[in-house]
Structure formats: C-alpha cells, structure tokens
Amino acid sequence: MAPSVSAFPEEMTLLQTIVGSKETAAAAILAAIGPDMSRFRTAKHLASWAGLCPGKRESAGKRKGGQTTKGDVWLRGVLGEGAGAAIRKKGTSFGAQYHRLVRRLGKRKALVAVAHALLVVIYCVLRDRVP
C-alpha cells in the first residue's frame, strides 16, 4: 500500500510556498510525482514524463508547430490550474512570462509554457529542499 501525502509534511509545506499551489494542488502534485526527485535526472526528464514538453516537428531546419508529448493527464490538469492562478497573481515571473508569450503564441500555448516553468520550479524546490 502506498503512503499517503500526510506522511510528507515537509514536502507539502515546500510545495505550498510556490505561487499558484495551495494545499489541494500540492497534495495532487506530490501524489503524482512523489517526494523523491532522484527518479528524474533533470527537470527536463520530469517535464517529459509529465507531458509538458513541446513537440519536435522539424522540416528543412524550420520548427513547425507540434503537440505536447503524452504524459500524466492528472498532473497536467493540476499544473494548468496552478499556472492559471500564478499568472493572475501580480508581480510574479510567471505572469510576466505569460504576457510575453501570449502575444506570439496565443493563450493556450502560453499557459502550457507557464505550466512547464511551474513544473521546473517544483522540481528544484523538491530536489534542493528550499522554499
């Protein structure tokens, strides 16, 4: 039987320090990826596992539009909601990134990019154990 998220109070507290992540979101993230980041060599590996990597479709040296990779749909949903909350918070780097990208990519792609950035921050917080 797998341990519940209440067995990891330190990780829950660390995840709640991130913008856009409260108790329910932190529990869902922790349940999906677990507290131990040694499973993933880098944040890119975690993003690929979660399905938040941009697709690579290239022809004649030009990058074409590609879909995100397949991954954990529950984690992607929680990160999408967290990214939406993070961009509405004033004075955050996530909001600045969203507003910079939305002009060029559109709302949905910019939101996925912010969700990817949020996952990278989550990886660093859990790996280094610092808020």
Backbone as a chain_set.jsonl record, in Angstrom:
{"seq": "MAPSVSAFPEEMTLLQTIVGSKETAAAAILAAIGPDMSRFRTAKHLASWAGLCPGKRESAGKRKGGQTTKGDVWLRGVLGEGAGAAIRKKGTSFGAQYHRLVRRLGKRKALVAVAHALLVVIYCVLRDRVP", "coords": {"N": [[0.839, -1.179, 0.0], [0.569, 2.189, -0.863], [2.126, 5.081, 0.62], [0.338, 7.829, 2.158], [-0.149, 11.336, 1.316], [-0.018, 12.74, 3.642], [2.058, 11.739, 5.008], [4.246, 13.123, 4.291], [4.934, 15.865, 5.413], [6.842, 17.949, 5.253], [7.436, 18.214, 2.516], [4.911, 18.905, 1.568], [4.593, 21.438, 2.741], [6.709, 22.8, 1.514], [5.887, 22.743, -1.185], [3.641, 24.347, -1.04], [4.691, 26.848, -0.849], [5.114, 27.784, -3.35], [3.99, 29.906, -5.94], [0.599, 29.798, -6.874], [0.056, 27.283, -5.954], [-1.694, 25.628, -3.685], [-2.994, 23.834, -0.801], [-4.565, 21.621, -1.808], [-3.687, 21.399, -4.478], [-0.965, 21.0, -4.029], [-1.034, 18.532, -2.747], [-2.02, 16.908, -4.813], [0.02, 17.151, -6.705], [2.19, 16.109, -5.308], [1.248, 13.51, -4.926], [1.275, 12.629, -7.533], [3.955, 12.881, -8.576], [5.592, 12.208, -6.504], [7.763, 12.42, -3.545], [10.493, 12.138, -3.914], [13.028, 13.259, -5.889], [15.089, 12.027, -7.144], [14.448, 10.14, -8.964], [14.162, 11.365, -11.39], [16.489, 12.568, -13.641], [16.955, 15.195, -14.516], [15.186, 18.364, -14.63], [14.063, 18.484, -17.1], [13.601, 15.83, -17.747], [11.56, 15.218, -15.959], [9.583, 16.979, -16.912], [9.146, 15.889, -19.42], [8.148, 13.375, -18.705], [5.797, 14.176, -17.482], [4.439, 15.185, -19.604], [4.648, 17.755, -20.595], [6.378, 18.774, -22.431], [7.392, 20.535, -25.342], [6.371, 19.526, -28.604], [8.497, 18.098, -31.133], [8.695, 18.935, -34.232], [10.114, 19.123, -37.226], [11.188, 20.498, -40.281], [13.292, 20.822, -42.941], [15.021, 22.346, -41.4], [13.375, 24.178, -40.195], [11.309, 24.899, -37.475], [8.274, 23.43, -36.899], [4.867, 23.711, -35.797], [4.105, 21.772, -32.981], [2.551, 19.157, -31.056], [2.158, 18.779, -27.479], [3.929, 16.279, -25.607], [2.79, 12.945, -24.746], [1.57, 12.244, -21.502], [1.18, 12.299, -17.918], [-2.078, 12.868, -17.343], [-3.542, 13.842, -15.186], [-1.723, 15.226, -13.625], [-0.958, 17.184, -15.467], [-3.355, 18.578, -15.654], [-3.654, 19.656, -13.053], [-1.352, 21.244, -12.96], [-1.943, 23.016, -15.0], [-4.102, 24.425, -13.907], [-2.785, 25.525, -11.714], [-0.928, 27.119, -13.059], [-2.647, 28.932, -14.263], [-3.581, 30.262, -11.991], [-1.18, 31.316, -11.102], [-0.467, 33.161, -13.064], [-2.326, 35.113, -12.722], [-1.644, 36.301, -10.381], [-0.261, 39.225, -9.171], [2.859, 40.69, -10.086], [4.56, 38.459, -10.452], [6.998, 36.198, -11.828], [5.912, 34.3, -13.444], [3.568, 35.447, -14.415], [4.674, 37.524, -15.926], [6.084, 36.04, -17.831], [3.945, 34.749, -19.112], [2.504, 36.947, -20.228], [4.419, 37.902, -21.947], [4.659, 35.814, -23.774], [2.07, 35.344, -24.738], [1.313, 37.103, -26.719], [2.66, 36.231, -28.944], [2.288, 33.413, -29.129], [-0.332, 32.731, -28.431], [-3.137, 32.121, -26.182], [-3.491, 29.491, -25.047], [-1.113, 28.024, -25.643], [0.754, 29.634, -24.394], [-0.067, 29.338, -21.76], [0.517, 26.63, -21.332], [3.272, 26.766, -21.542], [3.859, 28.25, -19.254], [2.955, 26.439, -17.337], [4.854, 24.458, -17.707], [7.157, 25.841, -16.847], [6.415, 26.184, -14.195], [6.453, 23.532, -13.328], [9.185, 23.009, -13.509], [10.118, 24.671, -11.482], [8.899, 23.405, -9.304], [10.264, 20.967, -9.36], [12.881, 21.853, -8.72], [12.47, 22.899, -6.151], [11.672, 20.636, -4.68], [13.908, 18.997, -5.053], [16.091, 20.448, -3.98], [15.156, 21.106, -1.497], [14.408, 23.66, -0.559], [12.444, 26.583, 0.039]], "CA": [[0.0, 0.0, 0.0], [1.366, 3.406, -0.992], [1.913, 6.033, 1.72], [-0.471, 8.995, 1.797], [0.622, 12.58, 1.289], [0.154, 13.243, 5.005], [3.324, 11.212, 5.501], [5.3, 14.018, 3.814], [4.533, 17.243, 5.744], [7.841, 18.917, 4.8], [7.249, 18.424, 1.086], [3.654, 19.644, 1.396], [4.872, 22.824, 3.103], [7.561, 23.369, 0.47], [5.101, 22.958, -2.405], [2.689, 25.434, -0.834], [5.375, 28.143, -0.953], [5.156, 28.155, -4.762], [2.83, 30.684, -6.375], [-0.372, 29.007, -7.615], [-0.032, 25.937, -5.4], [-2.195, 25.575, -2.318], [-2.961, 22.511, -0.187], [-5.103, 20.579, -2.687], [-2.781, 21.252, -5.617], [0.284, 20.412, -3.535], [-1.286, 17.104, -2.499], [-2.142, 16.235, -6.108], [1.354, 17.12, -7.32], [3.001, 15.166, -4.54], [0.75, 12.167, -5.202], [1.609, 12.251, -8.906], [5.383, 12.729, -8.853], [6.286, 11.675, -5.334], [8.65, 13.369, -2.875], [11.89, 11.885, -4.227], [13.33, 13.717, -7.242], [16.211, 11.288, -7.72], [13.913, 9.344, -10.077], [14.33, 12.145, -12.607], [17.85, 13.102, -13.673], [16.872, 16.655, -14.638], [13.819, 18.883, -14.715], [13.564, 18.165, -18.442], [13.075, 14.473, -17.699], [10.27, 15.311, -15.282], [8.64, 17.629, -17.818], [8.832, 14.916, -20.458], [7.294, 12.366, -18.088], [4.506, 14.797, -17.207], [3.776, 15.514, -20.863], [4.646, 19.202, -20.789], [7.442, 19.156, -23.355], [6.879, 20.868, -26.673], [6.652, 18.529, -29.627], [9.58, 18.474, -32.044], [8.409, 18.624, -35.625], [11.023, 19.997, -37.936], [11.356, 20.18, -41.683], [14.238, 21.721, -43.608], [15.618, 23.25, -40.427], [12.375, 25.087, -39.623], [10.481, 24.251, -36.457], [6.839, 23.507, -37.132], [4.087, 23.56, -34.583], [3.966, 20.389, -32.549], [1.764, 18.976, -29.847], [2.923, 18.338, -26.318], [4.07, 14.827, -25.54], [1.809, 12.284, -23.888], [2.069, 12.123, -20.138], [0.212, 12.168, -16.839], [-3.13, 13.853, -17.593], [-3.978, 14.444, -13.925], [-0.7, 16.203, -13.25], [-1.067, 18.303, -16.407], [-4.532, 19.351, -15.274], [-3.351, 20.417, -11.831], [-0.372, 22.272, -13.304], [-2.641, 24.025, -15.787], [-4.845, 25.27, -12.965], [-1.791, 26.283, -10.949], [-0.368, 28.14, -13.944], [-3.665, 29.967, -14.39], [-3.578, 31.051, -10.752], [0.103, 32.017, -10.985], [-0.393, 34.312, -13.973], [-3.216, 36.166, -12.223], [-1.008, 36.933, -9.222], [0.516, 40.382, -9.63], [4.271, 40.793, -9.761], [5.281, 37.19, -10.478], [7.698, 35.924, -13.085], [5.016, 33.506, -14.276], [2.702, 36.394, -15.114], [5.479, 38.218, -16.929], [6.349, 35.086, -18.908], [2.693, 34.559, -19.846], [2.187, 38.142, -21.032], [5.425, 37.997, -23.003], [4.439, 34.767, -24.762], [0.698, 35.283, -25.245], [1.221, 37.885, -27.968], [3.261, 35.483, -30.036], [1.848, 32.023, -29.213], [-1.736, 32.519, -28.118], [-3.387, 31.902, -24.761], [-3.302, 28.106, -24.597], [0.296, 27.637, -25.689], [1.45, 30.395, -23.358], [-0.416, 28.721, -20.482], [1.288, 25.386, -21.234], [4.662, 27.158, -21.274], [3.931, 28.639, -17.847], [2.832, 25.201, -16.575], [6.178, 23.819, -17.794], [8.044, 26.589, -15.954], [5.982, 25.869, -12.833], [6.948, 22.189, -13.022], [10.634, 23.121, -13.29], [10.275, 25.236, -10.132], [8.53, 22.34, -8.37], [11.385, 20.03, -9.343], [14.0, 22.452, -7.982], [12.099, 23.033, -4.739], [11.7, 19.312, -4.049], [15.259, 18.445, -5.099], [17.003, 21.188, -3.096], [14.503, 21.259, -0.197], [14.359, 25.069, -0.157], [11.212, 27.218, -0.475]], "C": [[0.884, 1.243, 0.0], [1.099, 4.354, 0.175], [1.095, 7.222, 1.252], [0.389, 10.253, 1.852], [0.795, 13.178, 2.682], [1.449, 12.723, 5.628], [4.502, 12.106, 5.105], [4.955, 15.477, 4.124], [5.541, 18.292, 5.258], [7.661, 19.241, 3.324], [5.971, 19.198, 0.8], [3.859, 21.124, 1.695], [5.717, 23.507, 2.029], [6.764, 23.661, -0.794], [4.11, 24.109, -2.256], [3.351, 26.805, -0.852], [5.423, 28.644, -2.392], [3.861, 28.877, -5.122], [1.904, 29.783, -7.191], [-0.546, 27.594, -7.09], [-0.47, 26.028, -3.94], [-2.263, 24.114, -1.872], [-3.446, 21.406, -1.121], [-4.179, 20.324, -3.868], [-1.469, 20.606, -5.183], [0.118, 18.917, -3.281], [-1.37, 16.334, -3.808], [-0.783, 16.112, -6.795], [2.231, 16.097, -6.622], [2.556, 13.725, -4.78], [1.163, 11.704, -6.591], [3.102, 11.987, -9.084], [6.173, 12.168, -7.68], [7.262, 12.679, -4.742], [10.115, 13.256, -3.294], [12.176, 12.257, -5.681], [14.529, 12.999, -7.855], [15.756, 10.363, -8.846], [14.15, 10.03, -11.414], [15.715, 12.78, -12.588], [17.844, 14.627, -13.722], [15.408, 17.062, -14.648], [13.219, 18.59, -16.086], [12.988, 16.755, -18.485], [11.709, 14.445, -17.012], [9.221, 15.929, -16.194], [8.231, 16.685, -18.94], [7.894, 13.841, -19.915], [5.892, 12.913, -17.851], [3.751, 15.141, -18.485], [3.706, 16.997, -21.12], [5.81, 19.676, -21.656], [6.825, 19.547, -24.692], [7.246, 19.767, -27.659], [7.755, 19.019, -30.55], [9.204, 18.012, -33.448], [9.189, 19.62, -36.449], [11.119, 19.535, -39.385], [12.228, 21.247, -42.317], [14.807, 22.759, -42.652], [14.646, 24.233, -39.802], [11.52, 24.311, -38.638], [9.021, 24.499, -36.773], [6.124, 23.358, -35.8], [3.921, 22.106, -34.223], [3.144, 20.311, -31.284], [2.678, 18.601, -28.688], [2.961, 16.818, -26.305], [3.001, 14.239, -24.631], [2.404, 12.115, -22.5], [0.93, 11.968, -19.155], [-0.859, 13.258, -16.968], [-3.586, 14.539, -16.315], [-2.985, 15.515, -13.482], [-0.765, 17.418, -14.172], [-2.262, 19.187, -16.074], [-4.282, 20.231, -14.059], [-2.359, 21.539, -12.137], [-0.985, 23.368, -14.165], [-3.43, 24.978, -14.907], [-3.892, 26.128, -12.139], [-1.163, 27.39, -11.773], [-1.361, 29.278, -14.142], [-3.727, 30.86, -13.162], [-2.303, 31.88, -10.643], [0.166, 33.233, -11.904], [-1.313, 35.439, -13.524], [-2.655, 36.886, -11.003], [-0.096, 38.052, -9.711], [1.977, 40.284, -9.198], [5.038, 39.488, -9.741], [5.969, 37.012, -11.824], [6.822, 35.09, -14.017], [4.062, 34.404, -15.064], [3.44, 37.133, -16.206], [5.774, 37.303, -18.109], [5.097, 34.888, -19.756], [2.408, 35.74, -20.759], [3.199, 38.354, -22.148], [5.13, 37.011, -24.129], [3.067, 34.805, -25.419], [0.541, 36.059, -26.548], [1.671, 37.055, -29.163], [2.618, 34.114, -30.241], [0.352, 31.822, -29.09], [-1.891, 32.093, -26.663], [-3.07, 30.487, -24.301], [-1.838, 27.688, -24.584], [1.102, 28.38, -24.638], [1.163, 29.797, -21.981], [0.346, 27.407, -20.279], [2.756, 25.695, -20.947], [4.839, 27.562, -19.815], [3.806, 27.399, -16.955], [4.156, 24.436, -16.586], [7.16, 24.512, -16.854], [7.706, 26.309, -14.486], [6.477, 24.488, -12.41], [8.453, 22.184, -12.784], [10.908, 23.686, -11.895], [9.943, 24.18, -9.077], [9.662, 21.329, -8.241], [12.54, 20.577, -8.502], [13.702, 22.564, -6.492], [12.178, 21.672, -4.037], [13.097, 18.704, -4.037], [16.167, 19.108, -4.073], [16.458, 21.391, -1.693], [14.572, 22.69, 0.337], [13.086, 25.689, -0.717], [11.502, 28.211, -1.599]], "O": [[1.837, 1.334, 0.775], [-0.027, 4.426, 0.667], [1.148, 7.588, 0.078], [1.507, 10.236, 2.366], [1.66, 14.03, 2.885], [1.882, 13.222, 6.667], [5.631, 11.871, 5.536], [4.706, 16.255, 3.203], [5.149, 19.4, 4.892], [7.725, 20.404, 2.926], [5.936, 20.043, -0.094], [3.346, 21.976, 0.969], [5.467, 24.659, 1.678], [6.943, 24.711, -1.411], [3.778, 24.773, -3.238], [2.658, 27.823, -0.868], [5.74, 29.81, -2.628], [2.779, 28.506, -4.666], [2.359, 29.082, -8.095], [-1.227, 26.783, -7.718], [0.295, 26.453, -3.075], [-1.654, 23.249, -2.5], [-2.806, 20.36, -1.218], [-3.916, 19.175, -4.222], [-0.926, 19.759, -5.893], [1.019, 18.129, -3.566], [-0.847, 15.224, -3.907], [-0.477, 15.082, -7.395], [2.93, 15.316, -7.268], [3.388, 12.819, -4.832], [1.378, 10.511, -6.806], [3.482, 10.979, -9.68], [7.3, 11.705, -7.852], [7.561, 13.691, -5.375], [10.897, 14.177, -3.056], [11.633, 11.644, -6.6], [14.943, 13.327, -8.967], [16.585, 9.856, -9.602], [14.318, 9.372, -12.441], [16.074, 13.457, -11.624], [18.64, 15.275, -13.043], [14.51, 16.22, -14.671], [12.002, 18.462, -16.217], [12.001, 16.507, -19.178], [10.808, 13.725, -17.443], [8.087, 15.452, -16.244], [7.074, 16.691, -19.36], [6.949, 13.442, -20.595], [4.908, 12.189, -18.002], [2.541, 15.366, -18.445], [2.791, 17.461, -21.8], [6.181, 20.849, -21.616], [5.839, 18.947, -25.121], [8.308, 19.154, -27.553], [7.927, 20.224, -30.729], [9.375, 16.844, -33.8], [8.949, 20.825, -36.375], [11.129, 18.338, -39.672], [11.928, 22.438, -42.233], [15.047, 23.904, -43.034], [15.043, 25.044, -38.965], [11.064, 23.205, -38.929], [8.587, 25.644, -36.9], [6.711, 22.931, -34.806], [3.622, 21.286, -35.091], [3.05, 21.278, -30.529], [3.813, 18.166, -28.883], [2.123, 16.158, -26.92], [2.383, 14.954, -23.842], [3.601, 11.872, -22.351], [-0.166, 11.549, -19.527], [-0.581, 14.434, -16.73], [-3.98, 15.705, -16.353], [-3.379, 16.585, -13.018], [-0.642, 18.553, -13.714], [-2.187, 20.409, -16.2], [-4.653, 21.405, -14.041], [-2.504, 22.654, -11.635], [-0.585, 24.528, -14.067], [-3.429, 26.188, -15.129], [-4.155, 27.306, -11.894], [-0.893, 28.476, -11.259], [-0.974, 30.446, -14.184], [-3.903, 32.073, -13.277], [-2.331, 33.008, -10.152], [0.792, 34.234, -11.556], [-1.109, 36.593, -13.899], [-3.135, 37.958, -10.635], [0.751, 37.831, -10.578], [2.284, 39.852, -8.087], [6.072, 39.4, -9.079], [5.568, 37.602, -12.827], [6.968, 35.162, -15.237], [3.785, 34.15, -16.236], [2.9, 37.349, -17.291], [5.721, 37.737, -19.26], [5.178, 34.862, -20.984], [2.104, 35.554, -21.937], [2.866, 38.926, -23.185], [5.325, 37.329, -25.302], [2.916, 34.341, -26.549], [-0.283, 35.699, -27.389], [1.12, 37.173, -30.258], [2.417, 33.687, -31.378], [-0.18, 30.835, -29.598], [-0.915, 31.75, -25.995], [-2.439, 30.307, -23.26], [-1.374, 27.069, -23.626], [2.031, 27.821, -24.055], [2.05, 29.754, -21.128], [0.774, 27.109, -19.164], [3.41, 24.971, -20.197], [5.862, 27.248, -19.206], [4.477, 27.313, -15.927], [4.533, 23.833, -15.581], [7.913, 23.846, -16.143], [8.597, 26.21, -13.642], [6.875, 24.296, -11.261], [8.943, 21.43, -11.943], [11.824, 23.234, -11.207], [10.637, 24.077, -8.065], [9.981, 20.886, -7.138], [13.108, 19.863, -7.676], [14.586, 22.348, -5.663], [12.694, 21.577, -2.924], [13.441, 17.972, -3.11], [16.922, 18.431, -3.375], [17.193, 21.797, -0.792], [14.77, 22.907, 1.532], [12.683, 25.36, -1.833], [10.579, 28.824, -2.134]]}, "num_chains": 1, "name": "protein.A"}
